[in-house]
Amino acid sequence: MQNLLPEPPATQLPADAEADKAFAEAAATGTAAAYKTVAAAYPAYSAAWGALAADALAAGEPVTAYAYARTGYHRGLDALRRNGWKGHGPIPWAHVPNQGFLRCLHTLSQAAAEIGEADEAARCAQFLRDSDPAAADALS
């Protein structure tokens, strides 16, 4: 059976040139301290939280990774809602400003799995795939 209702439009978060520049400088150093500086200066910038979460997960600190990823996830949800997202619909991976939120969602799923939150891990993994299958493929 074909769905005759139109799909909601894709949500594209706006770029933040200042935060992007600070994040690029932090990425060049590759240190958690640099990412923390970006997160403190731009707390709504999900990419910084996602980088902190990924680093913590790689360091074997799933609880810390979970906390960072959840922060970035919630800040990203706030931004999505401010930009017209109604709780469903595409969040394209190809649009670079969306990638911080999508990375947080992916790392939240991984960290949840590592701390035994299987239901949340599965929910976040499905949310990522529903947002954009390309994001799930790129991050897996």
Buried (B, 14 or more C-beta within 10 A) or exposed (E): EEEEEEEEEBBBBEEBEEBBEBBEEBBEEEEBEBBBBBBEEBBBBBBBBBBBBBBBBEEEBBEBBBBBBBBBBBBBBEBBEEEEBEEEBBBBBEBEBBBBBBBBBBBBBBBBBBEEBEEBBEBBBEBBBBBBEEBBEBBE
